[in-house]
């Protein structure tokens, strides 16, 4: 096991190279980044060459879009490198400066390009229809059609320029939260169930919650939330500012709500969001029944939130090294074919896509972040004693392979898939990993352990994320009504959701009301519902691939290769699942209830 995964967090400079990602597919050094950054700063001025000329015809439009593609790709590489360097060590001032300079330049590029949409939309519809028939615009037809959808929500040239100038300022609320959450909050050390002192942080908090000792879980929970209690007013102000920003942009662009604006980009009907909440709420009795089962099986007098992450049968938990986790994931994904598995295995080993273990200052959680010309990188904070982290690796690998296939099969302007479909590719992998582990289960107890994990996967990805999605809907509605999100308001509204989703027999600690202050996704609103819809689609597609043949596999790999060449709902229809209807959510929650019944029988 790498020293990077030990109880004492290492400084970034002490992390073994083999445990870090290789960013050379972006830039071989910071100096190389600096050279390209200067070229980017100079090149963005070329936007001015096309200003006022788009109405002249297809050649001017195509020339502009080709320039925009060149700058966007350059900006993608510059931004990704700066983001990854900052993520690996949030306290590194040089990386923070790099990221800040890129953000400033990208904002400037947005200002210089802000005329594009208004000019395109100023072209009469009949004239634009003729332009779109030109072979010169053939590769850009879908791009232009998507721009033209925004005709009712596009402002004048000057107004668009003003909005573009707010880009860096509008990111402040999220930046403040991340700096506080990832760099400034400190918890000290706590003993685990073996009496070993471990530094409490975002990644190790998960380890504590998976402890077989109820006392360890309780102590970690209360110690962790003490910091959020101490900073609740600051974080509440940041979250309020984030919501206010969303509402401002929605009003400025003529949308009825911030949610409508967020869904418009993917052409997702509001009923998809509302059907998700309604269907999950309908099945909450099964969720409450699961908590009662967990309480009974764990012999608890009361069940608290900190009791819901540890496996019910803790004695089956196994240590899984990084290499073993890679093998498990690749073996589980064998139904996706040799090319998929061979590419992924190389990426997670010799090609160093992954930054594996926690270190001081590293961003919490996990993510996949790649690009058109670079490796699809994966940030992990891998803990070998937490089975969930094996599933997290499979999840992020799904994102990265989605990027890999889309970049190979689509031109740049259509490779970057939307988040709505991204969560399908990631949770699909988790479904195959769960199936693989169940097939290998040798005993009734081991099967119960894995069923428990499957239940918790649906609970965490569908039920929990739906609760978050409902909170986002409620919090934005409050701001849209003219009320600020104070600490008291946030606690009150979040408590209502906790009571509904956890049920009347669940012991909810007051500190849990502050959970809404620590969720990074809330600074990118109306994102989390896609986790829930994504898993529901993944359940259907994984069953289709596993029970099907070459045709079904080809359809799924075609979906992975589709990028954003179609609307997400249509890409999924081509793969074999219709997310415009509530049936996939209904089927997933029905499966949840069946799994609870099976676990009850096994225990």
Steps between C-alpha positions, in 0.01 A plus 500: 500500500629845410606729780256749349211297639626484859328668795744794496438715194808579294596836359452503125874509436544171691240299302664224289491584128331169416202604712453829313357584161724577205392839367746498210221428250397858579833673565841362591561784744357820643733685265338329201159600636622857535610512136161374378318732737671803345402375154141462623494854641620632164281277284169589668532846344430337162130487594488865397575406138152354456298752696225650284569261211291191581205629301712489183460125462617145572871569443515759776297283738712193432822700539385628838393155619835354396679770699271438794576127483875567499476734798259278688730200464799706610302637791382150594859381533615808689203491736519126561870515585451791742197331657679168550809667644281691744298189588806301599599769753250773583757684710752535215505872420672456162219274378238735643661786306506290184132417536410861578688635198334246272156584641566868439615436142207268430263765630666749268457255211133477589472877491668520159278222365180628658382646169474156335158394619333841454643530146389151403156560639475836325521324165141461370367148537448450127851621425648271764302208359672561165841528666449165674461328163855597404761216499732745679282470811423128480719405797360791702129449431412352840714758682312780326158344555574482871600865505183599318292337774617781727341772287240585771770506770773701330556867577649788307870513417574742784290305751669173403838665547402618846387152599823353366696743718335354812650155438788515747296687760214250478737216592593665831241321714623158391864602531445626855328175597773283348782693666330476837390140456817355348781714638401686819278261699705293745382217724806352665527129578258243640554137607351226285358174635857371553604808694718628215496879464391602150478851361135588440428651160253466214641171372572343839150600621373225272737255667371594845138460387585148380642406841336202675509703824187707558697722740765573237233586243317726742813684615617557141156628396482755779863609465457542124185711527648720775699677229190563290316623808788741567495634143128466427434870437788533256402189304131592504592839353702329225214261420250785496727691259520195275121473487465874444742471207292224340180699540663815360616329181163332451314832534749681279443247221124484528457156655215440743735344754860399559396138463343565160824659382708206629280241325480699176864433411438123472147540361371301800131554585420613855281191536815285503614684816155498661433136410826409674401670825144371487597140423770482767269653760238238412751228585631656824318237715744242358789728597363536852459122517866463410605730786288294738667183370845656541418612854379151594790317337760728659327471841477878541269671749479794258619533143684820411634632173850393600373140526393479135837464324667213681412160352251311715742206508825677576704183551488427124662829403828426322812701431525573128832640377509735204627224269227263619238769448619557144481128426152472651371792294654382172379141550149625579492702180597206278151499335599833339768335289877476468559850366315661792673292766849514351485879469365546851754268661789687339350831609471397864852353510786577259349808334430666838158650440434485874610706798439229753522585869429791738767755580498824694310771316358267236144562385256267669292238324561367152452614142589433138637791299641455154487656159504450126877462464610404853455200726165469681642557850354364823540653845451254784545514875516122511464323836582125473269407788187659350320287241313809382828631364528203265159594370613863479794393285265309268273807493774745402640248251160510331530875455854472368421227251198700384740788431743262327239356263330831423832671425593215265173501307376860494644830375596742775176696487293185568723293728428665836196310630258652748487412867155345452648213301835501683337360813368209298845388389638520854219322684476239225850395604392476862216270401739265321739502796216411738389217270860370479543497877161328553594228252813435703327490838567166670278523808161625607667762720716626217198528274315693771797734526494571127120538489538750784752688287266501197219637717727773632606584145139566398435678829804723453469561126123513449334573835764729652565691176126544448478653847782733398319580176184584692704724731640687199149550365376625839799727570484668161124547531558680830754736341270555200228606743728776632611332823869448587639163606593562863641232728159464665319469166746242371476291817121511502455402137768232509349352816166455322674292235697298756177415681329390178785298349624330819161439657340536843705228672839645405700699759605821324775695676464877484848523345370316194291806418834658402572233240366734233794732575767246408381364162728635222245416228263764635731759348423350160127486538263249338779253437432232762170380354705359213662253736157356575376493142840371390496199732146418397602499134814303588299228673292453186796512260722268705224238508457546126872449428544208740195315366554597138762443234713684249214731397437623854872548568543690175209728593655575840848565360332719239348697785845540660633620163215745443634799693240773458418417139133468605290620791565282809145363507543388136844346560349287776206400283746376237677300771171342608342701785240781494563749781214726394273261690501416874532126434881474554472677839204284595688183405809600697303577815308175458834320480601680819200357682575150367859525619381604846274191507790275396730650761233451766478132403879457500538655843 
